Amino acid sequence: MSDSEALRSLQEAIGYTFRDQKLLVSSLTHASIANTRVNSNERLEFLGDAILGMAVCGYLYRRFPDYLEGEMTKVKSAVVSRRTCAQIARELGLTKCLYMGKGMTSRGQLPSSVAAAVYEALIAAVYIDSGSLDRACEFVLATIEKQLLRATASEHQRNFKSQLQQHAQQILGATPNYELLDEKGPDHSKCFEVGVVIKGRRYSSAWGPSKKEAEQKAAYLALRELDAVEFMPEFEPEGSEH
């Protein structure tokens, strides 16, 4: 297959056709074969990394209004990792079209850092070629959606407040209310006791080093009493058993 045929096939695979084919080639050019590093995909990688992070953060912020900053950070870290980006690059066929020096092609398996970099470089190339940040973000979400859904599902399993709210609204027709029952300790090291009330029923309370963590633990205990979550020893009060 000629270079032009390979590039045409790649653009079909990614769902975007470049007006400036040179930009596409630049995004696929590794420093090992470029005349200078400025002519490699490293500058595009730098820009694409920022666009990738913004697209994922925007998606999480809009899609999960009840997620705290820490929860969104966990999902983002999992999704924009080198491993995930390298996996996407391979699935899209980017690594097969990568222009590299002989020293790189003779090393066997392509390092994940190189594969991840070409994906980020391509994101920036789409942004520059289209002249639209929205189009670049659409490209990101279209190519990373599977990993995003997997990561958010994993985080949702431990977001007990979100699970309890969903269960309470769907099954009980009510919204959980969290009540601060007690607090102990000095200002720099307080512990908080929080309880959950749903339709007048008060569920087991829980302690935590912050109100948010106590609420999560209290939500877990309410879900356990409602038989709506699996037993997780790390969230059980001390001395409790399955």
C-alpha positions as CSV (number, residue, x, y, z in Angstrom):
1,M,0.0,0.0,0.0
2,S,1.4,3.4,-1.0
3,D,1.7,6.3,1.5
4,S,-1.2,8.1,-0.1
5,E,-3.4,5.1,0.1
6,A,-2.4,4.5,3.8
7,L,-3.2,8.0,4.7
8,R,-6.5,7.9,2.9
9,S,-7.4,4.7,4.8
10,L,-6.3,6.2,8.1
11,Q,-8.6,9.2,7.6
12,E,-11.5,6.9,6.9
13,A,-10.8,5.1,10.1
14,I,-10.6,8.2,12.2
15,G,-13.6,9.8,10.6
16,Y,-11.9,13.0,9.6
17,T,-10.5,14.1,6.2
18,F,-7.7,16.7,6.3
19,R,-7.8,19.7,4.1
20,D,-4.0,20.1,4.7
21,Q,-2.5,16.7,4.3
22,K,0.9,18.0,5.5
23,L,-0.6,18.5,8.9
24,L,-1.6,14.9,9.0
25,V,1.9,13.8,8.0
26,S,3.4,16.1,10.6
27,S,1.3,14.5,13.3
28,L,2.7,11.1,12.2
29,T,6.3,12.1,12.0
30,H,8.5,10.9,14.9
31,A,11.6,12.9,15.9
32,S,13.8,10.0,14.9
33,I,13.2,10.7,11.2
34,A,12.5,14.5,11.2
35,N,15.2,16.9,10.0
36,T,14.9,18.8,13.3
37,R,12.7,18.2,16.4
38,V,10.7,21.3,15.4
39,N,9.6,19.4,12.3
40,S,8.5,16.3,14.3
41,N,5.1,15.8,16.0
42,E,6.4,16.9,19.4
43,R,4.9,20.4,19.2
44,L,1.6,19.0,18.1
45,E,1.7,16.5,20.9
46,F,2.1,19.4,23.4
47,L,-1.0,21.1,22.1
48,G,-3.0,17.9,21.7
49,D,-2.3,16.9,25.3
50,A,-4.0,20.1,26.5
51,I,-7.0,19.7,24.2
52,L,-7.4,16.1,25.3
53,G,-7.5,17.0,29.0
54,M,-9.9,19.9,28.4
55,A,-12.3,17.7,26.3
56,V,-12.4,15.0,29.0
57,C,-12.8,17.5,31.8
58,G,-15.6,19.2,30.0
59,Y,-17.3,15.9,29.3
60,L,-17.1,14.9,33.0
61,Y,-18.2,18.3,34.3
62,R,-21.3,18.3,32.1
63,R,-22.2,14.6,32.3
64,F,-21.8,14.1,36.0
65,P,-23.0,17.3,37.9
66,D,-22.9,15.4,41.3
67,Y,-19.2,14.3,40.9
68,L,-16.7,16.0,43.2
69,E,-13.4,17.3,42.0
70,G,-11.6,14.3,43.3
71,E,-13.9,11.9,41.5
72,M,-13.5,13.7,38.2
73,T,-9.8,13.7,38.7
74,K,-9.7,9.9,39.2
75,V,-11.6,9.3,36.0
76,K,-9.5,11.8,34.0
77,S,-6.3,10.3,35.2
78,A,-7.4,6.9,34.1
79,V,-8.6,8.0,30.7
80,V,-5.8,10.4,29.6
81,S,-3.0,8.0,30.8
82,R,-0.2,7.0,28.5
83,R,-1.4,3.5,28.4
84,T,-5.0,4.4,27.3
85,C,-3.8,6.9,24.7
86,A,-1.4,4.3,23.3
87,Q,-4.2,1.8,23.1
88,I,-6.4,4.2,21.2
89,A,-3.5,5.0,18.8
90,R,-3.1,1.3,18.0
91,E,-6.9,0.7,17.6
92,L,-7.1,3.6,15.2
93,G,-4.1,2.3,13.2
94,L,-2.0,5.4,13.9
95,T,1.1,3.4,14.8
96,K,1.1,1.6,11.4
97,C,1.3,4.9,9.6
98,L,3.9,6.4,11.9
99,Y,7.1,7.8,10.1
100,M,10.1,6.7,12.2
101,G,13.9,6.3,11.8
102,K,15.4,2.9,11.2
103,G,16.6,2.8,14.8
104,M,13.0,2.9,16.0
105,T,11.6,0.4,13.5
106,S,14.2,-2.2,14.5
107,R,13.3,-2.1,18.2
108,G,10.4,-4.4,17.9
109,Q,7.3,-3.3,19.8
110,L,6.6,0.4,19.7
111,P,7.0,2.1,23.2
112,S,3.7,3.2,24.7
113,S,5.0,6.7,25.0
114,V,5.5,7.0,21.2
115,A,2.1,5.5,20.5
116,A,0.4,7.9,23.0
117,A,2.2,10.9,21.5
118,V,1.0,10.3,18.0
119,Y,-2.6,10.2,19.2
120,E,-2.2,13.5,21.0
121,A,-0.5,15.0,18.0
122,L,-3.3,13.9,15.8
123,I,-5.8,15.7,18.1
124,A,-3.9,18.9,17.7
125,A,-3.7,18.4,13.9
126,V,-7.5,18.1,13.7
127,Y,-7.9,21.3,15.8
128,I,-5.5,23.3,13.5
129,D,-6.9,21.8,10.3
130,S,-10.5,22.4,11.2
131,G,-10.0,25.7,12.9
132,S,-12.5,24.6,15.5
133,L,-11.8,23.6,19.1
134,D,-15.3,22.0,19.2
135,R,-14.5,19.8,16.3
136,A,-11.3,18.7,18.0
137,C,-13.2,17.9,21.2
138,E,-15.7,15.9,19.2
139,F,-12.9,13.9,17.7
140,V,-11.5,13.2,21.2
141,L,-14.8,12.1,22.6
142,A,-15.6,9.9,19.6
143,T,-12.3,8.1,19.9
144,I,-12.1,7.9,23.7
145,E,-15.7,7.3,24.5
146,K,-15.3,3.5,25.2
147,Q,-12.6,4.2,27.8
148,L,-14.5,7.1,29.3
149,L,-17.6,5.0,29.9
150,R,-15.5,2.2,31.4
151,A,-13.7,4.6,33.8
152,T,-16.9,6.4,34.8
153,A,-18.7,3.1,35.4
154,S,-15.8,2.0,37.7
155,E,-16.0,5.3,39.6
156,H,-19.8,5.2,39.8
157,Q,-19.5,1.8,41.6
158,R,-17.8,3.7,44.5
159,N,-19.9,6.8,44.3
160,F,-22.5,5.7,46.9
161,K,-24.2,9.0,47.1
162,S,-25.0,8.9,43.4
163,Q,-26.1,5.3,43.6
164,L,-28.3,6.0,46.6
165,Q,-29.9,9.0,44.9
166,Q,-30.7,7.0,41.8
167,H,-32.1,4.1,43.8
168,A,-34.1,6.3,46.1
169,Q,-35.7,8.3,43.3
170,Q,-36.4,5.3,41.1
171,I,-37.5,2.8,43.7
172,L,-38.7,4.9,46.7
173,G,-39.8,8.0,44.8
174,A,-37.8,10.3,47.2
175,T,-34.5,12.1,47.5
176,P,-32.1,11.2,50.3
177,N,-31.4,13.9,52.9
178,Y,-28.0,14.0,54.7
179,E,-27.9,15.2,58.3
180,L,-24.8,16.2,60.3
181,L,-25.4,14.4,63.6
182,D,-22.1,15.0,65.5
183,E,-18.5,16.1,65.2
184,K,-15.5,15.5,67.3
185,G,-11.8,16.5,67.6
186,P,-9.8,19.7,67.2
187,D,-10.3,22.0,64.2
188,H,-7.3,20.6,62.3
189,S,-8.4,17.0,62.7
190,K,-12.2,16.8,63.1
191,C,-14.4,13.7,62.5
192,F,-18.0,14.0,61.4
193,E,-21.0,11.8,61.9
194,V,-23.6,11.9,59.1
195,G,-26.9,10.0,58.8
196,V,-29.3,9.6,55.8
197,V,-33.1,10.0,55.9
198,I,-35.3,8.9,53.1
199,K,-39.1,9.3,53.3
200,G,-38.9,9.7,57.1
201,R,-36.8,6.5,57.6
202,R,-33.4,7.1,59.3
203,Y,-30.6,4.8,58.2
204,S,-27.4,3.9,60.0
205,S,-25.0,6.8,60.5
206,A,-21.3,6.8,59.6
207,W,-18.2,8.7,60.7
208,G,-15.6,10.2,58.4
209,P,-12.6,12.6,58.4
210,S,-14.7,15.0,56.3
211,K,-18.4,15.6,55.8
212,K,-18.2,14.4,52.2
213,E,-16.5,11.1,53.1
214,A,-19.0,10.6,56.0
215,E,-21.9,11.2,53.6
216,Q,-20.4,8.5,51.2
217,K,-20.1,6.0,54.0
218,A,-23.6,6.8,55.2
219,A,-24.9,6.4,51.7
220,Y,-23.2,3.0,51.5
221,L,-24.8,1.8,54.8
222,A,-28.2,2.9,53.5
223,L,-27.7,1.0,50.3
224,R,-26.7,-2.1,52.3
225,E,-29.9,-1.8,54.4
226,L,-31.9,-1.5,51.1
227,D,-30.0,-4.5,49.7
228,A,-28.9,-2.4,46.8
229,V,-25.1,-2.7,46.9
230,E,-22.6,-5.6,47.4
231,F,-20.8,-6.0,50.7
232,M,-17.6,-4.0,50.8
233,P,-15.6,-4.6,54.0
234,E,-13.6,-1.4,53.7
235,F,-16.7,0.7,54.0
236,E,-18.3,-1.3,56.9
237,P,-18.1,0.1,60.5
238,E,-15.6,-1.6,62.7
239,G,-16.7,-4.9,64.2
240,S,-19.4,-5.5,61.6
241,E,-19.6,-8.8,59.6
242,H,-21.0,-9.9,56.3
